[in-house]
Amino acid sequence: MFYLRLVLRNVFRARLRAGLTILGLVIAILAFGLLQTVVRAWYAGTDMSSAARLFTRNSISLTFSMPLYYRERIAAVPGVKSVGVSNWFGGIWREPQNFFAQFATDIPLLAKQYPEFRFDPTQYADLMRDRQGAAIGRELADLYGFKLGDRVTLKGTIYPGNWEFNVRAIYDGRDATAITRQMYFHYDYLNEALKQTAPARANQIGVFIVEIADPTAGAEVAKAIDDGFRSSLAETLTESEKAFQLGFIAMVEAIVIAIRAVSYVVILIIMAVAANTMAMTARERIAEYATLKALGFGPGTVAALVMAEALLLALIGAGIAMALLGPVAAGFHAATVRVFAKFPVVAETYWMQAGCGLAVGLVAGALPAWHSARVRIVDGLRRIG
């Protein structure tokens, strides 16, 4: 108890310096946690990936399509349970900044292939009956105020023209990892319109969604599918859903790496600031350390007191930053809700913040503690101030 009281009195002896150092620590460790959460938000879409779903696309690029009749050939591959289609629509609702994902898909297979989506049976039946029907995710509905029965007009970009849809179903997620920021509608509605306006673009598919019977056999089934289209006009690349999602993240990987790097640079900077603070403190107290030694305290005890001050200072800053991370992240998400569907603050981030606080304390206190332990009593007592 004596040592704890001594450390507490020493830490806050220079209150302005201690307060500013703690403030710097709070800002740095809070920024670290927020940046780490931003990085995790980029990967949030992979959390709902299923090992039972494979994605088959053109081996050249997603911008190249495949013939619709590939579906029957893929369905004949052993281990395949069902094959759905998916075309990225890319329409604009009212204003260009109102971006959200829209997919022309096999509505009859949607609930089966995506069990993480929860549909009301009555709404799903209405969706099945209406060729212009659309399913809207709960998060998307809350974001833009969509309601059942709404008439939604999208201005086509990839598929020119104005496209009319009726909101027939609003689906929820099975758990917190499910992203419900998408709109799904009937592929047949899109395809039949293309047959009238652009026949060359009809019966073309961007991605086949392949449901497999055994999730552990994904690699074998994927190879069998791709082998079936070797030397064809449109060779395929089949991969797991997670690999497919990570392919999109790879397009902005440099940004993600830069954000992660900046988060660690912030910690390195505050390490230098805290180390400078502790070095100044140690220089001012050389006479005190010499006095402690003269009273019988060993070098190890003196060094431990200095190290304890640095650790306490750092952990106070880290604790405040950890307490603030949740509210700050919630505010940040509210401001960027159109960018990040999920902005999860996980336990791992808090542990990383605590680790940063501990590392800053150890680094900041190491050198001053070593110097304090080496102070000679005679030399220390000669110091004035």
Secondary structure per residue as TSV (DSSP state, phi and psi in degrees):
chain	resnum	aa	ss	phi	psi
A	1	M	-	360.0	-38.4
A	2	F	H	-59.6	-46.7
A	3	Y	H	-65.5	-38.4
A	4	L	H	-63.5	-44.8
A	5	R	H	-62.5	-38.6
A	6	L	H	-64.7	-44.1
A	7	V	H	-63.3	-44.9
A	8	L	H	-61.6	-41.6
A	9	R	H	-65.9	-38.8
A	10	N	H	-71.2	-38.4
A	11	V	H	-60.5	-42.8
A	12	F	T	-103.7	22.7
A	13	R	S	-67.1	-47.8
A	14	A	S	-97.7	88.1
A	15	R	H	-64.7	-40.0
A	16	L	H	-63.9	-46.5
A	17	R	H	-62.6	-45.0
A	18	A	H	-63.4	-42.0
A	19	G	H	-64.1	-42.8
A	20	L	H	-67.3	-37.9
A	21	T	H	-65.0	-43.6
A	22	I	H	-63.5	-40.4
A	23	L	H	-60.3	-44.6
A	24	G	H	-61.3	-40.9
A	25	L	H	-63.7	-43.1
A	26	V	H	-60.5	-48.0
A	27	I	H	-62.4	-44.6
A	28	A	H	-66.7	-47.2
A	29	I	H	-73.4	-32.7
A	30	L	H	-65.4	-44.2
A	31	A	H	-61.8	-39.2
A	32	F	H	-59.6	-49.2
A	33	G	H	-63.1	-39.1
A	34	L	H	-67.6	-42.2
A	35	L	H	-65.9	-38.3
A	36	Q	H	-64.5	-35.1
A	37	T	H	-69.3	-36.7
A	38	V	H	-60.7	-44.5
A	39	V	H	-60.5	-44.9
A	40	R	H	-63.8	-34.9
A	41	A	H	-63.2	-32.5
A	42	W	H	-61.3	-32.4
A	43	Y	T	-96.7	7.2
A	44	A	G	-60.4	-33.7
A	45	G	G	-63.7	-25.8
A	46	T	G	-76.2	-16.0
A	47	D	G	-67.4	-26.9
A	48	M	G	-96.5	9.0
A	49	S	-	-66.3	141.9
A	50	S	-	-113.5	137.1
A	51	A	T	-71.6	-13.3
A	52	A	T	-88.8	2.0
A	53	R	E	-119.4	131.2
A	54	L	E	-114.5	153.0
A	55	F	E	-119.0	125.8
A	56	T	E	-110.7	124.6
A	57	R	E	-134.6	174.7
A	58	N	E	-65.2	135.0
A	59	S	S	-67.2	-19.8
A	60	I	S	-76.0	-53.0
A	61	S	-	-171.8	161.2
A	62	L	T	-66.5	-22.0
A	63	T	T	-74.3	-11.6
A	64	F	S	-99.9	134.8
A	65	S	-	-95.3	178.0
A	66	M	E	-131.8	153.8
A	67	P	E	-66.8	146.1
A	68	L	T	-61.3	-31.5
A	69	Y	T	-67.8	-9.6
A	70	Y	H	-60.2	-25.4
A	71	R	H	-58.6	-44.9
A	72	E	H	-64.6	-37.9
A	73	R	H	-69.8	-37.9
A	74	I	H	-67.6	-40.3
A	75	A	H	-62.5	-24.8
A	76	A	T	-81.6	-8.9
A	77	V	S	-71.4	131.6
A	78	P	T	-56.6	135.8
A	79	G	T	97.0	-9.0
A	80	V	E	-90.1	127.4
A	81	K	E	-91.5	-43.5
A	82	S	E	-155.4	157.5
A	83	V	E	-132.5	118.7
A	84	G	E	-108.9	167.4
A	85	V	E	-115.8	156.1
A	86	S	E	-152.8	123.8
A	87	N	E	-120.3	128.9
A	88	W	E	-69.5	129.1
A	89	F	-	-94.9	-49.0
A	90	G	-	69.8	34.4
A	91	G	-	-81.1	165.4
A	92	I	B	-111.8	128.6
A	93	W	-	-102.3	108.6
A	94	R	S	65.9	-66.5
A	95	E	S	-125.2	147.6
A	96	P	T	-56.6	-30.2
A	97	Q	T	-74.3	-12.0
A	98	N	-	-81.8	66.4
A	99	F	-	-86.6	133.5
A	100	F	-	-155.4	157.6
A	101	A	E	-75.5	134.5
A	102	Q	E	-130.7	133.0
A	103	F	E	-131.2	131.8
A	104	A	E	-87.1	120.8
A	105	T	E	-143.7	178.3
A	106	D	-	-82.1	95.8
A	107	I	H	-58.5	-40.4
A	108	P	H	-59.8	-24.6
A	109	L	H	-97.9	-8.4
A	110	L	H	-58.9	-52.5
A	111	A	H	-66.1	-32.3
A	112	K	H	-72.3	-44.3
A	113	Q	H	-79.2	-21.8
A	114	Y	-	-121.3	74.7
A	115	P	T	-66.0	-14.0
A	116	E	T	-74.3	-9.1
A	117	F	E	-95.9	134.8
A	118	R	E	-109.2	117.0
A	119	F	-	-108.9	142.2
A	120	D	-	-72.7	128.0
A	121	P	H	-56.3	-39.3
A	122	T	H	-66.5	-43.5
A	123	Q	H	-63.8	-39.9
A	124	Y	H	-65.7	-37.1
A	125	A	H	-64.3	-41.6
A	126	D	H	-63.1	-39.1
A	127	L	H	-62.8	-41.0
A	128	M	H	-65.0	-36.0
A	129	R	H	-78.0	-27.7
A	130	D	-	-95.6	114.2
A	131	R	T	-63.4	-28.6
A	132	Q	T	-94.8	9.4
A	133	G	E	-69.4	149.8
A	134	A	E	-136.0	147.1
A	135	A	E	-105.1	127.7
A	136	I	E	-114.5	132.2
A	137	G	E	-69.4	151.3
A	138	R	H	-59.4	-43.2
A	139	E	H	-63.2	-39.0
A	140	L	H	-68.3	-40.7
A	141	A	H	-63.4	-41.3
A	142	D	H	-67.8	-34.9
A	143	L	H	-67.8	-43.2
A	144	Y	H	-111.2	1.5
A	145	G	T	77.2	24.6
A	146	F	-	-69.3	142.4
A	147	K	-	-132.3	160.5
A	148	L	T	-57.8	134.6
A	149	G	T	91.2	-9.5
A	150	D	-	-63.4	146.9
A	151	R	E	-100.2	118.3
A	152	V	E	-112.1	127.1
A	153	T	E	-110.5	123.0
A	154	L	E	-110.9	134.8
A	155	K	E	-88.9	119.1
A	156	G	E	-71.2	143.6
A	157	T	T	-113.5	-56.3
A	158	I	T	-71.0	-38.4
A	159	Y	T	-117.1	97.5
A	160	P	T	-58.5	155.3
A	161	G	E	111.4	173.5
A	162	N	E	-98.4	128.6
A	163	W	E	-115.4	127.8
A	164	E	E	-100.5	135.1
A	165	F	E	-135.1	150.8
A	166	N	E	-112.3	127.7
A	167	V	E	-75.3	106.9
A	168	R	E	-106.4	-17.3
A	169	A	E	-149.3	141.1
A	170	I	E	-122.3	114.7
A	171	Y	E	-101.5	154.8
A	172	D	E	-111.4	167.9
A	173	G	E	-92.2	149.7
A	174	R	S	-66.6	-36.5
A	175	D	S	-150.5	-172.2
A	176	A	T	-68.7	-19.5
A	177	T	T	-79.9	-18.0
A	178	A	-	-75.5	124.5
A	179	I	-	-90.7	123.6
A	180	T	-	-118.8	56.8
A	181	R	-	-115.1	24.7
A	182	Q	E	-116.0	159.9
A	183	M	E	-120.6	131.5
A	184	Y	E	-119.9	140.0
A	185	F	E	-143.9	173.0
A	186	H	E	-68.2	126.6
A	187	Y	H	-63.1	-35.9
A	188	D	H	-61.1	-34.1
A	189	Y	H	-62.4	-45.4
A	190	L	H	-66.9	-45.6
A	191	N	H	-65.9	-41.0
A	192	E	H	-66.3	-36.6
A	193	A	H	-66.5	-39.2
A	194	L	H	-66.4	-32.9
A	195	K	H	-62.3	-28.7
A	196	Q	H	-86.5	-37.5
A	197	T	H	-102.1	-31.6
A	198	A	-	-147.3	74.6
A	199	P	G	-54.7	-31.3
A	200	A	G	-67.3	-22.1
A	201	R	G	-96.4	-4.3
A	202	A	T	-76.3	160.0
A	203	N	T	56.0	32.6
A	204	Q	E	-118.5	138.2
A	205	I	E	-122.2	137.5
A	206	G	S	-81.8	-44.6
A	207	V	E	-144.2	136.8
A	208	F	E	-99.7	129.9
A	209	I	E	-97.9	115.5
A	210	V	E	-108.7	117.0
A	211	E	E	-91.2	129.1
A	212	I	E	-113.4	153.6
A	213	A	S	-73.8	-38.5
A	214	D	-	-119.5	106.8
A	215	P	G	-60.0	-23.8
A	216	T	G	-78.1	-11.7
A	217	A	G	-102.1	21.4
A	218	G	H	-58.8	-42.8
A	219	A	H	-64.6	-40.9
A	220	E	H	-67.4	-42.6
A	221	V	H	-66.0	-41.7
A	222	A	H	-59.8	-41.8
A	223	K	H	-66.2	-40.0
A	224	A	H	-64.6	-39.3
A	225	I	H	-63.7	-49.2
A	226	D	H	-67.1	-35.2
A	227	D	H	-63.2	-30.2
A	228	G	T	-71.0	-14.4
A	229	F	T	-118.0	17.9
A	230	R	T	-62.5	137.2
A	231	S	T	66.3	14.9
A	232	S	S	-85.6	174.1
A	233	L	S	-66.7	-27.4
A	234	A	S	-134.1	88.2
A	235	E	-	-67.6	154.4
A	236	T	E	-113.3	160.1
A	237	L	E	-129.9	117.0
A	238	T	E	-110.9	130.5
A	239	E	E	-144.7	166.2
A	240	S	E	-66.3	160.2
A	241	E	H	-61.4	-38.2
A	242	K	H	-65.4	-42.4
A	243	A	H	-64.3	-37.1
A	244	F	H	-63.2	-44.3
A	245	Q	H	-65.8	-41.2
A	246	L	H	-65.0	-24.8
A	247	G	H	-62.9	-35.5
A	248	F	H	-70.2	-40.3
A	249	I	H	-64.0	-33.5
A	250	A	G	-60.7	-24.2
A	251	M	G	-65.8	-28.4
A	252	V	G	-117.5	24.6
A	253	E	H	-60.1	-35.3
A	254	A	H	-61.3	-38.2
A	255	I	H	-66.5	-43.5
A	256	V	H	-62.7	-43.5
A	257	I	H	-63.3	-40.7
A	258	A	H	-64.2	-41.0
A	259	I	H	-63.8	-43.8
A	260	R	H	-63.1	-41.6
A	261	A	H	-63.9	-42.2
A	262	V	H	-60.8	-38.3
A	263	S	H	-61.1	-37.0
A	264	Y	H	-78.4	-32.3
A	265	V	H	-62.1	-39.8
A	266	V	H	-58.0	-42.8
A	267	I	H	-67.0	-40.1
A	268	L	H	-62.4	-39.3
A	269	I	H	-63.9	-45.7
A	270	I	H	-69.2	-26.7
A	271	M	H	-60.1	-45.1
A	272	A	H	-64.1	-41.0
A	273	V	H	-64.3	-46.4
A	274	A	H	-66.1	-38.5
A	275	A	H	-63.5	-39.8
A	276	N	H	-64.0	-40.9
A	277	T	H	-61.0	-46.4
A	278	M	H	-68.4	-33.6
A	279	A	H	-66.2	-41.6
A	280	M	H	-62.9	-43.1
A	281	T	H	-61.4	-44.7
A	282	A	H	-64.1	-40.0
A	283	R	H	-63.9	-37.2
A	284	E	H	-70.6	-20.8
A	285	R	T	-112.3	18.7
A	286	I	H	-58.0	-41.8
A	287	A	H	-63.2	-36.2
A	288	E	H	-67.4	-41.2
A	289	Y	H	-64.4	-39.1
A	290	A	H	-64.0	-37.4
A	291	T	H	-65.1	-42.2
A	292	L	H	-59.5	-42.7
A	293	K	H	-64.0	-39.4
A	294	A	H	-64.2	-28.1
A	295	L	T	-83.9	-3.3
A	296	G	T	111.1	-0.5
A	297	F	-	-75.1	133.9
A	298	G	-	-78.0	164.9
A	299	P	H	-57.0	-37.1
A	300	G	H	-64.3	-38.6
A	301	T	H	-66.4	-43.2
A	302	V	H	-61.3	-45.8
A	303	A	H	-62.8	-39.5
A	304	A	H	-64.0	-37.2
A	305	L	H	-64.1	-43.0
A	306	V	H	-65.1	-45.1
A	307	M	H	-63.5	-38.5
A	308	A	H	-63.6	-38.6
A	309	E	H	-60.4	-47.0
A	310	A	H	-63.4	-43.1
A	311	L	H	-65.8	-42.8
A	312	L	H	-62.5	-44.0
A	313	L	H	-59.3	-46.9
A	314	A	H	-68.0	-41.2
A	315	L	H	-73.0	-29.3
A	316	I	H	-63.0	-46.8
A	317	G	H	-61.3	-42.9
A	318	A	H	-65.2	-40.4
A	319	G	H	-62.9	-43.0
A	320	I	H	-65.0	-41.9
A	321	A	H	-62.3	-41.1
A	322	M	H	-64.8	-38.0
A	323	A	H	-67.3	-32.2
A	324	L	H	-84.5	-18.9
A	325	L	H	-59.6	-45.3
A	326	G	H	-57.9	-55.3
A	327	P	H	-62.1	-40.1
A	328	V	H	-66.2	-41.3
A	329	A	H	-63.8	-38.8
A	330	A	H	-63.5	-42.5
A	331	G	H	-65.1	-40.3
A	332	F	H	-64.1	-41.7
A	333	H	H	-64.8	-39.4
A	334	A	H	-60.6	-34.4
A	335	A	H	-79.4	-20.9
A	336	T	T	-122.4	28.0
A	337	V	T	-62.5	-26.0
A	338	R	T	-78.1	-14.3
A	339	V	T	-95.4	-46.4
A	340	F	-	-111.5	116.1
A	341	A	S	-67.5	-40.1
A	342	K	-	-124.1	145.5
A	343	F	-	-138.5	69.6
A	344	P	-	-80.2	127.9
A	345	V	-	-97.4	107.8
A	346	V	-	-100.4	165.9
A	347	A	H	-59.4	-33.5
A	348	E	H	-59.3	-36.6
A	349	T	H	-65.2	-41.2
A	350	Y	H	-64.0	-41.1
A	351	W	H	-62.9	-38.0
A	352	M	H	-65.8	-39.1
A	353	Q	H	-62.7	-45.2
A	354	A	H	-61.2	-40.8
A	355	G	H	-63.2	-38.3
A	356	C	H	-64.5	-42.7
A	357	G	H	-60.8	-43.8
A	358	L	H	-63.5	-43.6
A	359	A	H	-63.3	-42.6
A	360	V	H	-62.0	-43.4
A	361	G	H	-63.2	-43.6
A	362	L	H	-66.2	-44.8
A	363	V	H	-67.1	-43.2
A	364	A	H	-67.0	-33.1
A	365	G	H	-93.0	-13.3
A	366	A	H	-61.9	-55.2
A	367	L	H	-67.4	-47.2
A	368	P	H	-58.6	-38.0
A	369	A	H	-64.5	-41.3
A	370	W	H	-64.2	-44.5
A	371	H	H	-64.5	-41.4
A	372	S	H	-63.7	-37.6
A	373	A	H	-68.3	-26.2
A	374	R	H	-92.1	-3.2
A	375	V	-	-64.2	129.2
A	376	R	-	-83.7	141.4
A	377	I	H	-57.0	-45.4
A	378	V	H	-63.2	-45.8
A	379	D	H	-66.1	-39.3
A	380	G	H	-67.0	-39.9
A	381	L	H	-72.3	-16.3
A	382	R	H	-76.6	-19.6
A	383	R	-	-73.5	140.0
A	384	I	-	-114.3	125.7
A	385	G	-	86.4	360.0
